[in-house]
Amino acid sequence: MTRRLARLLPRRRRSSRIPRRLTALVLALVLLPLLPATALAADPPVPPPSSPAARSAVAAMQPGWNLGNTYDAIPDETSWGNPPVTRALFQKVKSQGFKSIRLPVTWGIHQGSAPDYRIDAAWMAKVRQVVDLALSEDLYVLLNMHHDSWMWVNTLSTDHDTVLTRYTATWTQIAAEFRDRSPRLALESINEPTFSDTAGDDENYRLLAELNKVFHRIVRGSGGGNANRLLVLPTLYTNADQGRLDALATELADLRDPMVATTVHFYGWWPFSVNIAGYTRFDATSEQDLTGTFDRVHNAFTARGIPVVIGEYALLAYDHNRPGIIQRGEQRKYFEFLGDYARRRNLTTMLWDAGQFLNRTTLQWRDAELFGQIRASWTTRSGTASSDMVFVPKSGAVTSQELTLNLNGTDFQGLRHGSRPLLRGRDYTVSGNRLTLTAAALTALVGDRAHGVNATLEARFSRGVPWRIDVISHDRPVLSSASGNTGGLSVPTQFRGDMLATMEAKYDDGGNAGPADWTSYQQWDTAFSAYTGDAIKLTAEFFTSLRDNARVTLTFHFWSGAKVTYHVTKSGSTVTGSPA
């Protein structure tokens, strides 16, 4: 992925997760039901419930916001594109309804050598200052150990004593520094724990349990406010697969500490979250992945009185610098659904923001409409629709267009164009959940039918935020011949008001072509992209994966429903492309 994306996403999301996720999917859907009962793990011990104080604190932290890619950045706070932290930032965050911040911190690059592993005094002072700034604004703070997880903690299995000594020294210093801070400061043992060169999950679980127990012993033993401070413990990879949850439940049963909470992360159904395998919409599969995840977490912990923090949530490929990977309306449906279901399952959510949501220089939301959807989801549902786009051909007859309303328990109140309400019966009709825009209304809205958005409507509901609908004039996109090399190919494209949704790639023999050879629908950015108004780009990674001198047929799928085919061939280091 690009360096810009690397700065915007947390460390785990800068590496490929395809092999592990595919393996997990196969096990979950195919292999696991075939295993004999004796191969399944025994039920984990039932951990005792957390105290009312712990549950109250986690509830009071809802909703939360991550100060991502700042104190976790490498090597320093501004290295990944964000400005220094100011009081005004926390005032803005609080004014937008957030009750807590998660403060990811990478400690290891600011430490001295063995045996003391002394944390640089200036770095500790910076962390202390930002904690105090947030606390002074009446925000809860969740402070953690972040990218250390993959920088040095992950070698615990092969360098056990050295890693454990360093981990102990690091948390001993952090605990001493913050032992007398407000109880609104909580501590998280480690971010997205992962271990290298292990024999498998049983060893991974044992190593994580050892780390969490050391963390618990150090913090509780440091006295002061730490004796009863809220401690947050992650699952392996902060993943919500049942085995990860069961392993953490076993840890909690062993610790028997009433002031603990648990944490997992959630970035959506993986194919949808990165635009691969044709998952361009927040569909029933994506919904089921989300509800299944939150149900498992609820059943494992919150139903037993143990609070849960979704310590990070967003979409893996969401990036304001790269619009189009996940279509705007589909993003909104995802965040609307997530906020509501988390609320129904009593989960505290913390938005992962590495600068892609809140511009920390201007203190303005990069997409105010999207944030409005997120904020509304904390308290209520909003109506949506099957799409936020209505396409009208540039030439030829204008016909009526239909959308399906997702009422989500609301009542449809009507349509507006700017300050003008559209008239029901003349401009639109509603039958059940079907909204139809009439040909007469669309004709007036598109005007001279210039390519692109000609009008924007608002569908209003009895609760939540309005649903935006763009009325777009379009023609079938036109792609032109191109030649280049395996470093990448820019295909001249006249989009003519349309937008690219995804790309299929197949050889003439019917086999899938591209880096993801398990699907014909390739991944946005890995195989292709479309960020400019004049070209579709095919990547070096795409051409590296192709067979030599074998023609590949690309099918570009556009949001209007148009499909355009195109041929490419690689011959040595030369590539050529032409319309089908």
Phi, psi and omega in degrees: 000165184289159177298323179298316179294322179302325179286333185274334186251151177294163191308315183300328184274006174263000180242158182287135178245011187299309185300315183294318182292321179294319178299315180298320181295316179298315180299317184292319189266336188239304191282316188303316179296342183271349183288145175293157184301327182293342181276349182275146182292149175292158178300136180289159175301149179273116181287153177289153178294152173287167182286159173305327180295320179293315180295321179294319181296315181293321177297322180290343179279352182276129356270161180239165185221136179268131171275068188280154177055041177231279179280351171267351183293157183236123006267350185216178191296332181258005187293336182251028167096359179260147180283168175302151182284140178230163175299323181301327178298312181291327176296320177296312182301315180295319182296339180271004175104357179286143181251349183208160171234144169260129184249093177286131181227130172262117188264326193300327181282358178241031181241152173278187185272175178297155003269350187276330184049049185294127176285133181306131185298322180293322178292317178299322180295322178296315180296316179300320181296317183289324174300313182294324177300313182293317179297323180293342175265016178063028173267144167286153180229132173247108184259136183223182167252120195254264187289353171306333183303321180256351182274326179208331181294331184294346179268018182304325183290329184255343180225053194305305188293321180295313181296316182294323177296317180291317179300317179297314180297320182295309181290333175297319179290318180296315181298319179294321182294323188247015186298332184254012178285166180308148175295352175285356172268125175246157182238138181244128192297317181192147180271132172041061183300134179215150183226139182261156174055047177252170181275358181136192188297323181303317178291320177301316179298318180296319180294318179294319178300323178295315178299313182297324179291321177296314177304312181299314181297318182294311184295311180297322181287345182282350173073197183059218179294341181289342181297334180225024180285149176292126177246138185243125184244134182268160166280170173301129184062008192049042183257149185256020171300150188301320180299322178294318180294318180297321180296318179291324176300321177297319177300313183296322178297328179284319182288321181049051179250123183286347182254054178233153172225167180243163180216141169225168176243157180212125180235020174091166174304121193305312180301320178292321186290343178237358182062075175218158176062023176082007180275080180264351184239152172281087189257191183299325179295315178295320177299314183294325176297317180292310182295323177298317179297310183291328176295316180299317180296317179300312183294324182285326189232296189298325177294341178260010177085017179250116185289153183234136174247120168281089192295336173216136168211147174181215169234140186306317186258012179289126184200119182298336180282349185226065181293147176112335180301310175241119187298144190305312181295324179292325173302312183298318179296321179298308183292325177298313182292316182300312182300319180293314185289325175299319179296318180293333180262009177058043179254134175276130185248142178231110182295127174282114181232105178263016184110356182275346176257300181259121175286111188280353174275314181266346185058037175239146176290133181293328175227090184299325179296316179295316180296324176302322177294316179298312183297318179298326184293343179290337186233341186202175174262158175235148173285147176227192178212171182299335177206161171250020180225136171238121183261131178239128180296144182293326179235160181091182185290140173271127180244165178295154182230142185243139172236150174264125178277134170258095189288331178051039178084002179263175172248135177289130184253342179139179180244145175229147170242102188063235180270359186259123174287137173280152185267124177292136182097326178257309182270332181203161174228157178229127176227106186065240177256017180258119177257123180243123173271128185285157178299321181296317180295316180296322178300317179291322185289322184278344176058238182279003176061040172297145181305136176109195183285122179253342179201150176234126180253161172238122169270125184250145184232171184289342178217164175077201184257157179294159176254121181281138176229115176271132175261117193239131172268138185210159166234166177300129179299150181237124178252144183245164179296152180207157174217153181185214181227179186288359174286352180136154182227131176260116182265111179304129186223128168262103184288329174053048176090347182268172180223142181285135177258312181194177183222132171260151177218125180219146172282164180298336179277003177096350180286155178287142179241145178121171182302321178268083187282359177273355178215151176280335180274111186276164185275132175302138181080323177284319181249330186204167173200165177209089183249349179249168181271009185227003184199153165252132183256132172256133192272165174298322180297324177297312183289328177300327183280347187279151172285147181287139175058028176245119183292139178242131174261121176262137173242113179268122180260127181251159186291340176288346188104351179293145174233129181235126180261153187206144180251138172227149178221136175254130176227101187065236179263004181260140176230144177228152179219147180207151176299148180287000000 
